[in-house]
Amino acid sequence: MADQERPIVAIDGPAGSGKSTVARKLAQRLGYVYIDTGAMYRSVALVARRSDVSWNDSDGLARVARNLDLRFEPDGERPKVVVGGNDVSLEIRSPEMDRGSSEVSRWPGVREALVAKQRELAEHGGVVMEGRDIGTVVFPHARAKFFVTATVAERARRRTAELQARGETVDPAQVEADVAERDRRDMEREHSPLCQAEDAVEVVTDGLTIEQVIDRLEQAVREREHA
């Protein structure tokens, strides 16, 4: 099947919903390319921090985003995120960059620059792209749209376990407060707020295994491949 005949798979959802894991594994199963848009915003936040550009400096952040030298390199299930020739895959997953990605994504100039990059990466279809506005802003006409979500408590539990597995000491109550605050910022931001596209299939992941979620999404995508 030619690339242009394969759909763009748009997966949106709040932080900690499991959409990144689902997107990676779904792309592998489908034989599609996985594009982690969250890593792009995290990378802008990281480069800005290293360059002494404030996360409140909209013009400075837009320049960082336009000039971002980023590529994804195959490395098993999760591609490496390489910025300026350096692997930043771990650095962009810190709690500070969690907050930074939400902060920098508020600014229209940043979103405009990264949306352009995302559309270029997916122009031929056959990609799984996840984020917070993929089905509403980046690819509103995508044939396969999903909104993957979970309760705040469940998402906080997963985030706590992830950080502890990396050897970090965390306060579960603070993690849950951070998740709720991240939701508020993402949903209330002026530009491209987090919301579910009207034609997206909602998938609540509480109580489901990763494989069960992927099975559900794969079936829906296969149907749309032949639509």
C-alpha positions as CSV (number, residue, x, y, z in Angstrom):
1,M,0.0,0.0,0.0
2,A,1.5,3.4,-1.0
3,D,2.3,5.8,1.9
4,Q,-0.3,8.4,0.8
5,E,-3.0,5.7,1.0
6,R,-2.2,5.0,4.7
7,P,-3.9,7.4,7.2
8,I,-2.4,9.8,9.6
9,V,-3.2,8.5,13.1
10,A,-3.8,11.4,15.5
11,I,-3.7,10.5,19.2
12,D,-4.4,13.3,21.7
13,G,-4.9,13.2,25.4
14,P,-3.7,14.7,28.7
15,A,-0.3,14.2,30.4
16,G,0.1,10.7,31.8
17,S,-2.8,9.1,29.9
18,G,-0.5,6.5,28.3
19,K,-0.8,8.0,24.8
20,S,3.0,8.0,24.2
21,T,3.4,4.3,25.0
22,V,0.3,3.4,23.0
23,A,1.4,5.5,20.1
24,R,4.9,3.9,20.0
25,K,3.6,0.4,20.2
26,L,0.7,1.0,17.8
27,A,3.2,2.4,15.2
28,Q,5.3,-0.7,15.5
29,R,2.4,-3.0,15.0
30,L,1.1,-1.1,12.0
31,G,4.5,-0.5,10.5
32,Y,4.0,3.2,10.6
33,V,6.4,6.0,11.7
34,Y,6.0,7.3,15.3
35,I,6.4,11.0,15.8
36,D,6.5,12.2,19.4
37,T,5.3,15.9,19.3
38,G,5.7,16.2,23.0
39,A,9.4,15.6,22.7
40,M,9.5,18.6,20.3
41,Y,8.1,21.0,22.8
42,R,10.2,19.5,25.6
43,S,13.3,20.1,23.3
44,V,12.3,23.7,22.8
45,A,12.1,24.1,26.6
46,L,15.5,22.5,27.1
47,V,17.3,24.5,24.4
48,A,15.7,27.7,25.8
49,R,16.9,26.9,29.3
50,R,20.4,26.2,28.1
51,S,20.4,29.4,26.0
52,D,19.1,31.6,28.9
53,V,15.8,32.2,27.0
54,S,13.0,32.7,29.5
55,W,9.9,30.4,29.1
56,N,8.0,33.7,29.2
57,D,9.9,35.2,26.3
58,S,7.5,34.5,23.4
59,D,9.7,36.0,20.7
60,G,12.8,34.3,21.9
61,L,11.1,30.9,22.2
62,A,9.7,31.3,18.7
63,R,13.2,31.8,17.4
64,V,14.3,28.7,19.3
65,A,11.5,26.6,17.8
66,R,12.1,27.9,14.2
67,N,15.8,27.0,14.5
68,L,15.4,23.8,16.4
69,D,17.8,21.1,15.0
70,L,15.9,18.0,16.0
71,R,15.6,14.5,14.6
72,F,14.3,11.2,15.7
73,E,16.7,8.2,15.4
74,P,15.5,4.6,15.6
75,D,16.4,3.0,18.9
76,G,14.1,0.1,19.6
77,E,10.6,1.0,20.7
78,R,11.3,4.6,21.7
79,P,13.3,6.6,19.1
80,K,16.2,8.7,20.3
81,V,15.6,12.5,20.4
82,V,18.7,14.2,19.0
83,V,19.0,17.9,19.3
84,G,22.0,19.7,17.9
85,G,23.7,16.3,17.4
86,N,23.3,15.3,21.0
87,D,21.0,12.6,22.5
88,V,18.6,14.5,24.9
89,S,16.1,11.6,25.3
90,L,16.6,11.4,29.1
91,E,17.0,15.2,29.8
92,I,13.7,16.1,28.2
93,R,11.8,13.6,30.5
94,S,12.7,15.4,33.7
95,P,9.9,17.0,35.9
96,E,11.3,20.4,35.0
97,M,10.9,19.7,31.3
98,D,7.4,18.4,32.0
99,R,6.6,21.8,33.2
100,G,8.7,23.5,30.5
101,S,6.9,21.9,27.6
102,S,3.5,23.1,28.9
103,E,5.0,26.6,29.5
104,V,6.5,27.0,26.0
105,S,3.5,25.5,24.2
106,R,1.4,28.5,25.3
107,W,3.1,30.7,22.7
108,P,1.6,31.0,19.2
109,G,5.0,31.4,17.6
110,V,6.3,28.2,19.1
111,R,3.2,26.2,18.1
112,E,3.3,27.7,14.5
113,A,6.9,26.7,14.0
114,L,6.5,23.2,15.4
115,V,3.2,22.5,13.7
116,A,4.9,23.3,10.4
117,K,7.6,20.7,11.2
118,Q,5.0,18.2,12.2
119,R,3.0,18.6,9.0
120,E,6.2,18.2,7.0
121,L,7.1,14.9,8.8
122,A,3.6,13.4,8.2
123,E,2.8,14.7,4.7
124,H,2.8,11.2,3.1
125,G,0.7,9.5,5.8
126,G,1.5,6.2,7.4
127,V,2.4,8.0,10.7
128,V,1.3,7.8,14.3
129,M,1.5,11.3,15.9
130,E,0.6,12.0,19.4
131,G,0.2,15.2,21.4
132,R,-2.5,17.6,22.6
133,D,-3.8,19.2,19.5
134,I,-3.0,16.7,16.7
135,G,-6.6,15.9,15.8
136,T,-7.9,19.5,16.4
137,V,-5.2,21.7,14.9
138,V,-2.3,19.9,13.3
139,F,-4.3,17.4,11.3
140,P,-8.0,18.2,11.7
141,H,-8.8,16.1,8.6
142,A,-6.9,13.0,9.8
143,R,-8.8,9.8,9.0
144,A,-8.0,8.1,12.3
145,K,-8.4,10.2,15.5
146,F,-8.3,9.1,19.1
147,F,-8.5,10.8,22.5
148,V,-6.6,8.6,25.0
149,T,-7.3,9.6,28.6
150,A,-7.5,8.4,32.3
151,T,-8.4,9.8,35.6
152,V,-6.1,12.3,37.4
153,A,-5.4,9.8,40.1
154,E,-4.5,7.0,37.7
155,R,-2.3,9.3,35.7
156,A,-0.5,10.5,38.8
157,R,0.1,6.9,40.0
158,R,1.7,6.1,36.6
159,R,3.9,9.2,36.7
160,T,5.0,8.5,40.3
161,A,5.9,4.9,39.3
162,E,7.9,6.2,36.2
163,L,9.9,8.7,38.3
164,Q,10.6,6.2,41.0
165,A,11.8,3.6,38.5
166,R,14.3,6.2,37.4
167,G,15.6,6.5,41.0
168,E,14.0,9.8,41.7
169,T,12.4,10.6,45.1
170,V,8.9,12.0,44.7
171,D,5.9,12.9,46.8
172,P,2.9,11.2,45.2
173,A,0.5,13.9,46.5
174,Q,2.7,16.6,44.8
175,V,2.8,14.5,41.6
176,E,-1.0,14.4,41.5
177,A,-1.2,18.1,42.2
178,D,1.3,18.7,39.3
179,V,-0.8,16.5,37.0
180,A,-4.0,18.5,37.8
181,E,-2.2,21.8,37.3
182,R,-0.8,20.6,34.0
183,D,-4.3,19.7,32.9
184,R,-5.5,23.2,33.9
185,R,-2.8,25.0,31.9
186,D,-3.2,22.8,28.9
187,M,-7.0,23.2,28.8
188,E,-7.1,26.9,29.6
189,R,-4.3,28.1,27.4
190,E,-5.4,30.7,24.8
191,H,-3.9,29.0,21.7
192,S,-4.7,25.3,20.8
193,P,-6.0,24.2,24.2
194,L,-6.3,20.6,25.0
195,C,-9.7,19.2,23.9
196,Q,-11.2,16.2,22.2
197,A,-11.9,16.5,18.5
198,E,-15.6,15.9,17.8
199,D,-14.8,13.0,15.5
200,A,-12.2,11.4,17.8
201,V,-12.7,8.0,19.4
202,E,-12.4,8.4,23.2
203,V,-10.4,5.6,24.9
204,V,-10.3,5.6,28.7
205,T,-7.3,3.6,29.8
206,D,-8.2,3.0,33.5
207,G,-8.3,-0.7,34.1
208,L,-7.0,-1.6,30.6
209,T,-3.7,-3.1,29.7
210,I,-1.6,-1.5,27.0
211,E,-2.3,-4.4,24.7
212,Q,-6.0,-4.0,25.1
213,V,-5.8,-0.3,24.2
214,I,-3.6,-1.0,21.2
215,D,-5.9,-3.8,20.0
216,R,-8.8,-1.3,20.0
217,L,-6.9,1.4,18.2
218,E,-5.4,-1.0,15.6
219,Q,-8.8,-2.4,14.7
220,A,-10.1,1.1,14.1
221,V,-7.0,2.1,12.0
222,R,-7.2,-1.0,9.9
223,E,-10.9,-0.1,9.1
224,R,-9.8,3.4,8.0
225,E,-7.0,2.1,5.8
226,H,-9.6,0.7,3.5
227,A,-12.1,3.6,3.9
